Amino acid sequence: MERVTIFGDIHGNLPALDAVLADMHSQGLSPDYCLGDLVGYGTFPNEVTEVIRDRNIPTIMGNYDQGVGKNSDDCGCAYTSKDAESLGKRSIAWTNQHTSADNKFFLQQLSAQIPWSYMDCASYLYTAAHGKSMNIYTTTAPMPL
């Protein structure tokens, strides 16, 4: 049975990313796909982005990746309160300020979706996507046969 490993929403949390990758390694797995949001909220946007880049892990552009990649003050988040919106705006401002130009360029180049086939069979075609945000509209449904 072929296994596919997928993770995402790292949000600049390098210790969590290291733990997930170490757990995959301990099980003999390698990361196949990352569903995006490498940056935002956490304090390690450059380090997280560089781990993903160095390991060449296929990664989808998350809404936060898009916002920071464009140096925007909008992360494409849907806030449930004024307090959450205030914290979100502080987060994206901090992340924009602390993410290198090189890593912002990398974030800009991420794709909105990644198609793949299960067991290299055309009968099992899927599309991995970050999900629906205010700025990125994609689908997670299997592709038609």
Secondary structure as the mmCIF struct_conf table of DSSP 4:
data_model
#
loop_
_struct_conf.conf_type_id
_struct_conf.id
_struct_conf.beg_label_comp_id
_struct_conf.beg_label_asym_id
_struct_conf.beg_label_seq_id
_struct_conf.end_label_comp_id
_struct_conf.end_label_asym_id
_struct_conf.end_label_seq_id
STRN STRN1 ILE A 6 PHE A 7
TURN_TY1_P TURN_TY1_P1 HIS A 11 GLY A 12
HELX_RH_AL_P HELX_RH_AL_P1 LEU A 14 SER A 26
TURN_TY1_P TURN_TY1_P2 GLN A 27 GLY A 28
STRN STRN2 TYR A 33 CYS A 34
BEND BEND1 GLY A 36 GLY A 36
BEND BEND2 VAL A 39 THR A 43
HELX_RH_AL_P HELX_RH_AL_P2 PRO A 45 ASP A 54
TURN_TY1_P TURN_TY1_P3 ARG A 55 ASN A 56
STRN STRN3 THR A 59 ILE A 60
HELX_LH_PP_P HELX_LH_PP_P1 MET A 61 GLY A 62
HELX_RH_AL_P HELX_RH_AL_P3 ASN A 63 GLY A 69
TURN_TY1_P TURN_TY1_P4 LYS A 70 ASN A 71
BEND BEND3 ASP A 73 ASP A 73
BEND BEND4 THR A 80 SER A 81
HELX_RH_AL_P HELX_RH_AL_P4 LYS A 82 HIS A 98
BEND BEND5 THR A 99 THR A 99
HELX_RH_AL_P HELX_RH_AL_P5 ALA A 101 GLN A 109
STRN STRN4 SER A 111 SER A 111
BEND BEND6 ALA A 112 ALA A 112
STRN STRN5 GLN A 113 SER A 117
HELX_RH_3T_P HELX_RH_3T_P1 TYR A 118 ASP A 120
TURN_TY1_P TURN_TY1_P5 ALA A 122 SER A 123
BEND BEND7 TYR A 124 TYR A 124
STRN STRN6 LEU A 125 ALA A 129
BEND BEND8 MET A 134 ASN A 135
BEND BEND9 ALA A 141 ALA A 141
HELX_LH_PP_P HELX_LH_PP_P2 PRO A 142 PRO A 144
#
